[in-house]
């Protein structure tokens, strides 16, 4: 998959690990385990950073409805602070 992955709606700092970006990504995306991504910030600056796409997790929307289970990937950025990735940043996979 090449192109825009997501527009950052929120981000969560995990000490010693990196930043988790929201929203998550659907399993239909064909993602590598890790890659260099391009961040296009709202101020029009551009950064290249390493991103991991860990093993997909399952989001349970209603335990009574098995058909509601869906897997998703998260995008975790390494070696960057939360403040460096403002809401509205576009994340691109080259």
VEXKOL-751108 format. One record per residue: residue number from 1; residue in one letter; x, y, z of N, C-alpha, C in turn. Coordinates in nm, 3 decimals, decimal comma. Layout:
% residues N
VEXRO  resi  resn  nx  ny  nz  cax  cay  caz  cx  cy  cz
VEXRO  NUM  a  X  Y  Z  X  Y  Z  X  Y  Z
...
***
This chain:
% residues 94
VEXRO  resi  resn  nx  ny  nz  cax  cay  caz  cx  cy  cz
VEXRO  1  x  0,085  -0,118  0,000  0,000  0,000  0,000  0,088  0,123  0,000
VEXRO  2  x  0,069  0,210  -0,092  0,137  0,340  -0,095  0,032  0,448  -0,091
VEXRO  3  x  0,067  0,563  -0,037  -0,027  0,674  -0,029  -0,056  0,712  0,114
VEXRO  4  x  -0,160  0,790  0,131  -0,194  0,838  0,264  -0,254  0,724  0,347
VEXRO  5  x  -0,203  0,709  0,469  -0,254  0,607  0,561  -0,364  0,663  0,650
VEXRO  6  x  -0,339  0,781  0,705  -0,435  0,839  0,798  -0,406  0,985  0,820
VEXRO  7  x  -0,505  1,054  0,874  -0,489  1,190  0,924  -0,504  1,181  1,074
VEXRO  8  x  -0,404  1,227  1,147  -0,400  1,210  1,292  -0,517  1,283  1,359
VEXRO  9  x  -0,595  1,206  1,435  -0,705  1,261  1,514  -0,667  1,270  1,661
VEXRO  10  x  -0,575  1,184  1,703  -0,525  1,184  1,840  -0,396  1,104  1,844
VEXRO  11  x  -0,317  1,119  1,948  -0,193  1,045  1,964  -0,169  1,021  2,112
VEXRO  12  x  -0,103  0,908  2,139  -0,082  0,864  2,277  0,064  0,825  2,294
VEXRO  13  x  0,132  0,888  2,388  0,273  0,861  2,416  0,283  0,740  2,507
VEXRO  14  x  0,365  0,642  2,470  0,395  0,528  2,555  0,544  0,535  2,585
VEXRO  15  x  0,577  0,566  2,709  0,717  0,586  2,747  0,802  0,466  2,710
VEXRO  16  x  0,913  0,494  2,643  1,006  0,390  2,603  0,965  0,313  2,478
VEXRO  17  x  0,848  0,342  2,422  0,799  0,267  2,305  0,775  0,357  2,184
VEXRO  18  x  0,709  0,470  2,204  0,679  0,557  2,092  0,541  0,619  2,106
VEXRO  19  x  0,487  0,660  1,993  0,356  0,724  1,989  0,260  0,635  1,912
VEXRO  20  x  0,145  0,611  1,968  0,037  0,542  1,897  -0,053  0,648  1,836
VEXRO  21  x  -0,083  0,635  1,708  -0,168  0,732  1,641  -0,311  0,679  1,628
VEXRO  22  x  -0,406  0,769  1,633  -0,546  0,736  1,608  -0,589  0,821  1,490
VEXRO  23  x  -0,668  0,764  1,401  -0,741  0,638  1,412  -0,653  0,518  1,375
VEXRO  24  x  -0,704  0,398  1,409  -0,636  0,276  1,369  -0,662  0,249  1,221
VEXRO  25  x  -0,596  0,148  1,167  -0,604  0,119  1,023  -0,670  -0,016  0,999
VEXRO  26  x  -0,753  -0,026  0,897  -0,821  -0,153  0,871  -0,726  -0,262  0,824
VEXRO  27  x  -0,764  -0,386  0,849  -0,683  -0,500  0,807  -0,675  -0,513  0,655
VEXRO  28  x  -0,763  -0,447  0,584  -0,759  -0,454  0,438  -0,634  -0,384  0,382
VEXRO  29  x  -0,570  -0,298  0,461  -0,445  -0,237  0,419  -0,336  -0,344  0,423
VEXRO  30  x  -0,253  -0,349  0,323  -0,139  -0,440  0,318  -0,017  -0,363  0,367
VEXRO  31  x  0,015  -0,381  0,495  0,121  -0,302  0,557  0,241  -0,388  0,591
VEXRO  32  x  0,361  -0,332  0,578  0,480  -0,404  0,627  0,482  -0,399  0,779
VEXRO  33  x  0,568  -0,478  0,839  0,581  -0,476  0,986  0,637  -0,342  1,033
VEXRO  34  x  0,727  -0,284  0,955  0,779  -0,151  0,985  0,817  -0,083  0,853
VEXRO  35  x  0,822  0,049  0,857  0,853  0,126  0,736  0,887  0,270  0,776
VEXRO  36  x  0,949  0,340  0,684  0,968  0,484  0,699  0,844  0,551  0,641
VEXRO  37  x  0,781  0,638  0,721  0,663  0,710  0,674  0,695  0,859  0,666
VEXRO  38  x  0,618  0,928  0,586  0,630  1,073  0,571  0,518  1,138  0,649
VEXRO  39  x  0,554  1,232  0,735  0,455  1,311  0,809  0,445  1,447  0,744
VEXRO  40  x  0,324  1,482  0,701  0,299  1,615  0,645  0,221  1,692  0,750
VEXRO  41  x  0,292  1,782  0,819  0,234  1,855  0,931  0,145  1,969  0,884
VEXRO  42  x  0,051  2,011  0,970  -0,038  2,122  0,933  0,035  2,251  0,897
VEXRO  43  x  0,157  2,272  0,950  0,233  2,394  0,916  0,308  2,379  0,784
VEXRO  44  x  0,282  2,269  0,710  0,338  2,237  0,579  0,481  2,183  0,585
VEXRO  45  x  0,536  2,163  0,705  0,667  2,099  0,714  0,649  1,948  0,695
VEXRO  46  x  0,761  1,883  0,662  0,758  1,740  0,632  0,867  1,671  0,714
VEXRO  47  x  0,833  1,557  0,774  0,928  1,476  0,849  0,922  1,333  0,800
VEXRO  48  x  1,034  1,263  0,806  1,039  1,119  0,779  1,071  1,051  0,910
VEXRO  49  x  0,991  0,952  0,948  1,013  0,881  1,074  0,986  0,732  1,054
VEXRO  50  x  1,040  0,653  1,147  1,018  0,509  1,144  0,885  0,478  1,212
VEXRO  51  x  0,808  0,391  1,148  0,679  0,349  1,202  0,673  0,198  1,208
VEXRO  52  x  0,609  0,147  1,311  0,580  0,004  1,323  0,430  -0,015  1,311
VEXRO  53  x  0,393  -0,126  1,253  0,253  -0,166  1,242  0,241  -0,302  1,309
VEXRO  54  x  0,229  -0,301  1,444  0,231  -0,426  1,519  0,119  -0,521  1,478
VEXRO  55  x  0,127  -0,640  1,532  0,025  -0,741  1,505  -0,112  -0,679  1,528
VEXRO  56  x  -0,205  -0,706  1,438  -0,339  -0,647  1,452  -0,406  -0,685  1,584
VEXRO  57  x  -0,489  -0,595  1,631  -0,568  -0,624  1,751  -0,714  -0,637  1,709
VEXRO  58  x  -0,793  -0,695  1,795  -0,936  -0,711  1,768  -1,013  -0,609  1,850
VEXRO  59  x  -1,100  -0,535  1,784  -1,187  -0,442  1,854  -1,322  -0,510  1,873
VEXRO  60  x  -1,364  -0,521  1,996  -1,493  -0,584  2,025  -1,595  -0,473  2,047
VEXRO  61  x  -1,688  -0,461  1,954  -1,789  -0,356  1,966  -1,907  -0,402  2,051
VEXRO  62  x  -1,935  -0,533  2,049  -2,043  -0,589  2,131  -2,018  -0,738  2,146
VEXRO  63  x  -1,984  -0,784  2,266  -1,952  -0,926  2,285  -2,066  -1,019  2,244
VEXRO  64  x  -2,187  -0,969  2,239  -2,301  -1,052  2,202  -2,311  -1,073  2,051
VEXRO  65  x  -2,242  -0,993  1,977  -2,251  -1,000  1,830  -2,114  -1,032  1,771
VEXRO  66  x  -2,086  -1,159  1,751  -1,956  -1,199  1,698  -1,928  -1,136  1,563
VEXRO  67  x  -2,031  -1,106  1,488  -2,011  -1,046  1,356  -1,953  -0,904  1,366
VEXRO  68  x  -1,955  -0,847  1,484  -1,903  -0,712  1,503  -1,753  -0,709  1,529
VEXRO  69  x  -1,690  -0,828  1,545  -1,546  -0,831  1,568  -1,474  -0,787  1,441
VEXRO  70  x  -1,377  -0,701  1,457  -1,298  -0,661  1,342  -1,155  -0,635  1,387
VEXRO  71  x  -1,063  -0,674  1,304  -0,922  -0,651  1,334  -0,877  -0,517  1,280
VEXRO  72  x  -0,780  -0,460  1,346  -0,724  -0,331  1,304  -0,576  -0,327  1,337
VEXRO  73  x  -0,503  -0,249  1,260  -0,363  -0,220  1,289  -0,354  -0,087  1,363
VEXRO  74  x  -0,248  -0,071  1,440  -0,215  0,060  1,493  -0,087  0,105  1,426
VEXRO  75  x  -0,069  0,235  1,421  0,054  0,293  1,369  0,130  0,349  1,488
VEXRO  76  x  0,250  0,296  1,511  0,334  0,341  1,622  0,459  0,407  1,565
VEXRO  77  x  0,478  0,533  1,598  0,596  0,607  1,553  0,706  0,597  1,657
VEXRO  78  x  0,829  0,580  1,609  0,945  0,568  1,697  1,030  0,694  1,692
VEXRO  79  x  1,099  0,719  1,802  1,200  0,825  1,810  1,145  0,964  1,777
VEXRO  80  x  1,025  0,991  1,824  0,965  1,123  1,804  0,872  1,149  1,922
VEXRO  81  x  0,858  1,276  1,960  0,772  1,314  2,071  0,630  1,343  2,022
VEXRO  82  x  0,536  1,325  2,112  0,395  1,349  2,082  0,372  1,492  2,030
VEXRO  83  x  0,440  1,588  2,089  0,421  1,727  2,049  0,467  1,755  1,906
VEXRO  84  x  0,553  1,670  1,853  0,604  1,688  1,716  0,505  1,641  1,610
VEXRO  85  x  0,397  1,573  1,653  0,299  1,519  1,559  0,161  1,574  1,598
VEXRO  86  x  0,129  1,696  1,556  0,002  1,755  1,596  -0,117  1,688  1,527
VEXRO  87  x  -0,233  1,704  1,590  -0,358  1,659  1,528  -0,369  1,728  1,392
VEXRO  88  x  -0,413  1,654  1,292  -0,422  1,707  1,156  -0,306  1,668  1,067
VEXRO  89  x  -0,202  1,608  1,124  -0,087  1,561  1,047  -0,129  1,446  0,956
VEXRO  90  x  -0,086  1,450  0,832  -0,109  1,339  0,738  0,008  1,242  0,748
VEXRO  91  x  -0,024  1,112  0,751  0,079  1,008  0,756  0,075  0,934  0,623
VEXRO  92  x  0,186  0,937  0,551  0,197  0,876  0,418  0,295  0,762  0,419
VEXRO  93  x  0,261  0,655  0,351  0,352  0,543  0,329  0,402  0,552  0,187
VEXRO  94  x  0,535  0,564  0,171  0,594  0,581  0,037  0,611  0,446  -0,032
***
